[in-house]
């Protein structure tokens, strides 16, 4: 028997079965039933991740040392106002990327989604470049976080062997999220041992010279702009979230129910962790605080360089610095776990699309892509390089080499959505028929101005441009540095090379909007899976 599913069916709309008008897709339901409801023919992962698991993976990849320790350096460069404005502005960019991803992923919740979207909605060559780029980025961050874990641990003691710490992290990753907003509010209104109601004192130019906008590198308004730019660059490398949520799509239980909740949660994390977090940092300590400047200059271990710890010391709060250090430790632990998950699933997605060796699609009985995880953890073993001081420097260089990868990844996601959105229009599929519609679309992909004929891309343009801006200081007079230049821009050169390699070797074609498919077979299997769960 055959069942014809089209966009005209309201029942199909409710369960996410949206297909193209004038191009009916006929598929035998019997064939669908024969397929394991929780796996594809080649995708043997299992849908076992519940909503709380997805949320925790999203939080784990979002929170790290950059938000609570390294953010202090940006505060000294730009001041509290520049830091807050920059982080708020960049949160709007990440929210745009989140909206683009959520609409595609909730309709097509497959393994390694945005890598495969670039393949099907743009060009297979872009899918290859995107997959390799994101895998290298995630895999490189794992040993980086492991090195950071050991450094934070030294806040208390240096007696634990480094090798033992690394082995412990390789065996298990667990995570927990946290906030410091409550500390800021309580202490600023006088809830501290000194009973000092300091409020927004550190924003007041009458109290702190140069506040709330600090000068950086140059004097005057130019210096204040450069300070703001330094904060924006920090924000672009610190703020993340939607990509980690999307990577759970292929293993999420009831994906069209749970994934929308997880993507909505990204908005609250952006507001709570980054917007409020950047505001709090500028409240608790002045940007020109001598202790903060000294901690950054001398690279105090662990949370010793954290603006929060310095503020606690100023307020004579003895126990909280150790608590913050413990929380930073769990944040690093969490981030490493998320990176292992995302890196291994990216490699798995490349294998599913035939862009990596086929043996990588093999999974354990529990649906874990064992070879992908094994390769990812073998790269994590690079953390042992920190046993040699010179090798540790090389490891840090390697991580710096791929910092532009995250921005390029977001640009690819945004561009894939633009193509996806245009294909829906070309094929007569209404966004109202999708199981989940994000707000401000298609504004999040691009903004068309009446006075200019060409569209102005928002999420795409912002992330693409910032990838080039990240290393701009080397072009300022007296700041040229060859290693910094190559570390900032090598991946920007490598991604086009990967694209050209695949396109030339495999003669891949740019996808035609009018003949584009939306993973029709995979969607039917997911529809059947969710029907069984509802019955």
N, C-alpha and C positions, 0 to 999 in steps of 0.2 A: 504494500500500500504506500501511497505517496501523500505527503502533506505539504501544501504550498503555503509558505509564510510570506506575507507582504506587509508593508507599512500601513495598510488600510485596516488592519485588525487591531481593535482596541485592546483585546486580551493580550495580544502579542506585545503591544506597547507596554503594558503593565509589567511584563516579565522581561523586558529588554529585547524582544525579538523584532528589531527594526531592519527591514530589508528594502531594497531599492525598487521604487515604482518603475514600471515598464521593463523591469529586468528580474522577473520572478526566479527565485532559486528553489529548485525542486530537489528534495533530499528524502531518501527513505528513512522513516523513523526507525524501522527495524535495524538499519545499519547503525544508527546512533545508539540504540539500546545495547548493541553488541559491544560498544566501547565502554571500558571502565568509566563509570560516572565521575570518578575523581582523578582521571588522568587522560592524556591524549595518547595516540599511538606511539609517539616518540617522546612525549613529555610525561615522564613517570613520577613527577613530583606529586605530593598529596596535599589536598586542601585541608590542612589541620590548624592553620593560624586563625585564632579568634580575634575579635576586635581589640582586646587588651594587648595581645601580642603585637598586632600591627601598630598600635599606638606607641608601645614601648620601643619598637624598632625605629619608629619615626623620631621619638624623643632622643634615643641613643645616638642616632646619626647627627642630631642637631646640637646637642650640648657637648662642649669640650673645654679644654683649657683656654681656647681663644676668647670665650665669652666672659670668663671670670678671672683670668690672669693676664693674658696678652692684651686684653682690651685697655689695660692701664697705659700702655705705650701710646695708643691712639689718643687717649685722653690728654697726655702731655703734648701731643703734636697739635691737636685742634681745639682743645678746650671743651667744656661740657656742652655748650650749645651746638658746636659743629658735630660732636659725637652723636648727640641725640637726633639732630636733623638728618645726618647721614644714615644712621641706622633705620630711622623711620622711613626715609625715602627708599632705601634698598629693600625694606620689608615689602613695600608696594610692588616692587619688581618681582620678588619671590612669590608674592601672592598672585601675581599675573601668571607666572609659570605654574603655580599650583592649580589655578583655574583651568589652564590649558590641559594639564595632565589629568585632572580629575574627570573631565568630560570624556576623554578617550579611554582612560583606564577602567572606569566603571562600566562602560559598554563592552569593552574588549579586555577583560581581566586575564591576561596571559603572562607567562613567565618572561622576565626581562622585557617589559613592555616598550619603553620608549626607544630602546635600541632597535627593536623589531618594527616599531612605527616608522622610524626613519627609513627603514628598508622598504616598507610597503607603500608609504605615503609620499616619499620623495624619490629615493634612488637606492638600490642595494649597496652601492658604493658608499653612500652616506651612513647606512646602517653598519657597515663594516668599520668605518672610521669612528663612528660614535661608540661602538662596542669596545673597540680597542682602547680608545681614549678614556672611557669611564672605568674600564677594568684596571688600567694602569694607575689611574687616579686613586681608586679605592684600595687597590693592593698596596700602593706606596704609603698610604695613610696608616696601615696596620702597624708596620714596624715603627713608624713615627710615634704613634700613641703608646706603643710599648716602651719606647725610650722615655717618653714623657712620664709614664707611670713610675718608672724607676727614679726619675728626677724628683717627682713629687714625694715619693717614699723617703727620699733622703732628707726631707723636712724634719723627720723624726730621728732616723738613724741611717748610717752608711754601713752597718755591720752585715746586713742581709746580702748575700752574693748576688750580683747582677744576673748571672746565669740562672739562678734559682727563681728569680722574679720572672724572667722571660719564659722559662719552662712552665711556671704556674699559669701565665697568661695564655700560653699556647694550648694548655689543656682545657681551660674553661674561661668563658666570657659571660659575665652577668652584668646587669645594669640597674640603675635607678635614677630618676630625675629629681631635681630640686630647684628651689627658688631662693633668692636673697632679698626679694622686694619687701618682705615683712621686716627684716632687719633694718632696712633703710627707713621705713616709715616710723618704726618704734623709736629708733635712736634720734631721728631728726626732730621729733616732737618732745624730746627730753627724756626718753626711756633709756638712759645710760647712766653709768656710775657717777659721771660728772654733772648730771642733770642739765646738760648743755642743750638748749633748744636752738640748734643751729640752722634748721630749715633750709632755705636756698642760699645760705651765706656764700657758698663757693661759686655761685652764679653772679654774685653782686660785684661789679667792678670797683665799688667803693671799699670792699673788703678784700678782694683778690685782684691784684693788678693784672690787667689784660683780659679778665673774664668778661663775658662768657665765651668769647671767640679768641683763641690763642693764635699767635704768629708762629709760623714754622718755615725754616730755611731762609725766607725773606721777611722784610719788615713791611708794616702798613697793610693795606687792603689785600695786596698780592700775597703777603705772608699768611693772612687769615684765610684766603681762598685755598692756598696750598695746604694749610692745616685741615680745612674741610675735606679736601681731596684725599688726604692721608686717611682720614676717618672713613670716607666712602670706600676706599680700597680695602681697608680692614673689614668693613661691613660686607663687601662683596665676597670675601673669602671666609667669613665667619657664619653668615646666615644661610641656612639650608633647611631641608625638610621634605618637600614634596617628592623628590626623587627617591628617597628612602622608603616612603610609604608606597610608592608605585611598584617598587621591586618586590613587594609581598603579594602582588596581584595573582600570580600563578599558584600560590599556596594558601590563599585566603579562603576561609569558610564563608559560604554565602556572600561572595564578593560584591554583588550589587546591593547588598544591605550594609555590609561592614565598611567597604571602601569609602562610600560617601561620608560616613561618620569620621573616618580617619582623615580624609582630606579637609573636612570642616575643622577638625582639630588643629590642622596646620595654622589656620588663622589665629587661633587662641595662643598657640606656642609663639608665633611671630610677635603678637602683642605682649604676651607675658614675659617671655625670655629676652627678646631683643629690644623692643621699643622701651618697655619699662626698665629692662636691665641697663640699657645705655643711659637712661635718665638717672637711675639710681647711682651709677658709678660717678657721674658728675656731681651728685649731691653729697656723697659721703666723704669725698676727699678733693681738695683743690688740685687743679691740673698742674700747678707748679710746686707741689708739695716736695720738700727736700728728701723726705724719706722715700717717697714714691720714685723720684728721679734716681736716687742712690740704689734702690732695689733693682730697678730696671738696668742701670749701668753695670751693676755687679752681678746680675743674673742670680738673685737670691733663689735658693732651691724651693721647689714645691709652690705652695701658695704664698710664699714670702714676698712675691712681687704683686700679689693681688691687691687692688685698691681697697677691697673689703677688709683684708687682714690688716693693712696699714691703718685703716679707719678704726678698727677694733683696738689696735695698740694705742692710738691717740686717745681713745675714750676709756682706756684702762680696763678693757674687758679681757680677762686672762684666758678663758676656756675656748671661746668661739673660734680663734684662729686655728686651733687643732680640729675643730668640727668642720670648718671650711676646707681645710686640707684633706680631710677624709672624704668630703663630698666631691671635691675635685678629683680625688682618686677614683671614686665610683663613676664619675662622669667619663673619665678616660677609659675605664673598664668598659663602660657602656658603648662608647664610641667605637672602640676596637671591635666589639661584637657585631655592631651594625655594619662596619666596613667588611668584615669577613663574610657576612650574609650577602651583601650587595655585590661584592667582587665575584664571589663564587656563582651567584645567579646571573651575573652579566656574562661570564664565560659560558655558562650553561645556555643562555639565550643565543650567543654566537654559534654554538654547536647546533642548536635546533634549526638555525637558518642556514646551516652548511658553511659557516664562515670560520669554523674551528673544527678540529678533528672530531669525528663522529663518536669515538669512544667516550667523549666527555658527557654524552647525554645519559650514560648509565647511572642509575640511582640505586640506593639501598632499598630494602623492603619497606622502609619508612618514608621513602620518597626523597631522600637527601642525595643530591648529585655528588657522589663521593669523590670522584676524580677532580671535579672542579674545586671542591673544598680542600682537597689535598694539595693541589697546585697553589691555591691561595695561601695556605698555611706555610708552604715551603718558601714563598716570597716573604712571609712574615718573619721567617727565620733570619732575614737580613738584620733584624734587631740585634743579633749577636755581634754585629759590627761595632756596637758601642763598647765592646770589651777593649777595643783599641781606640784611643782618642782620635787619631787621624782618620780612622775608618768611620767614626761617629760623625766627623765633619763631612765626609763624603756622603753618608746617609742623609744628613740634613740637606745637602745640595740636591740629592736625588728627589727629596720631597718638594723642595722649592721648584724643581724642574717642572712639576706637574700641577702647580697651583692654578695655572690658567685653565686647566682641564675642566674644572667645575663650571667656569663661566662659559666655556665653549659647549659644554654639555647642555646647559640651560638654553643657550642660543639655538642648539639643534632641536631641543624639545619644542621651543616656541615656533620655530620654522615648520616643524612637522605638523603642529596643530594648525597653522595657517593653511597648509596644504590639505589637511583633513577637513577643515571648515569649508574650503572652496570645493572639495570633492562632494561633500554633502549637498551643497547647492547645485552642483553640476548634475548630480544623479537624482535630484528631487527628493532628498531625505530631509525632513524638517528636524531642527534641533529639539522641537517640542516633543518629538517622538522618542528621544533618547531617554534612557532610564534615569539619567541625572544631568541637569543643566547647571553649569556654573554661572555666576553673575558677571556683568561687565564684559560679555563677549559679543562680537569679536574684538572689543577694545583691548583685551589683554594680549591678543596676538599682534594687533596693529591699531593705529589711530589714523583715520583719514581726515585731513584738514581741507576745508573748502577752498582755501586760498592756494593750496598746493596740489597739483594733480597726482603726484606720487604719494602712496601711503607711507605714513610714518610708523615704523614698527616700535612697539613699546618694550615688551618682554624681550623680543629678539634683539632689537637695537641696543637696549641698555646693557644686556649681558655681553653681546658681541663687542661693543665699544670698550667696556670695562676690561675685557681681556687684554686689550692693547694698552690701556691706561696704567695697568698694574705696575709696570716697571718704568714709568715715565721719569722718575728722579734721575736715572742715569743720563738723561739728555740735558739736565740742567748744568749750567757752567760749573766746573769743578767737581762734578759728581759722577763722571764717567767711570764705569767699572765693568770690565769685560765679563767676569763670571756672573754678575748680577744681570747683565743684558741677556746672556744666553739662558740663564735659569728662568728669566721672565718670559722669553719669547720662543724658546725651542719648540714647545708643544703647539704653539700657534702655527709653526711651520710644518710640524710632523703630521697634524690632522689632514691638511690638504694633500700631503704626499700619500697618506693612506687612502684617501678618497681617489686620487688619480691612479694609484696602483691597482685598486680593485676594478675601477672603471675601464682601464686599458686592458688589463689581463682578461677580464670576464665580459667585456663589452656590455656592461649593464646599461639599461635604458632609464631615462627619467620617466617616472610614472605618469601616465595619462589620466587626467582628472575624470574623464568620462568613462574610462574602463577600469578604474581603480576598485579594488575589492577591500573589504573590511574584515579580513580573517573570518570569512563566512562560516567555514566548517567548524573552526574553534568556537565561534559564538553559539552555534547550534548545540554543540556538546555542553557548553556551559548552561544554556537554556534548559537542556534536559536534566542536567545535574541539579539546578535550582528547583525545577518542577518536582523532582523526587524528594528534595528536602522539604518542600512545602506540603507534599501529600502525606 
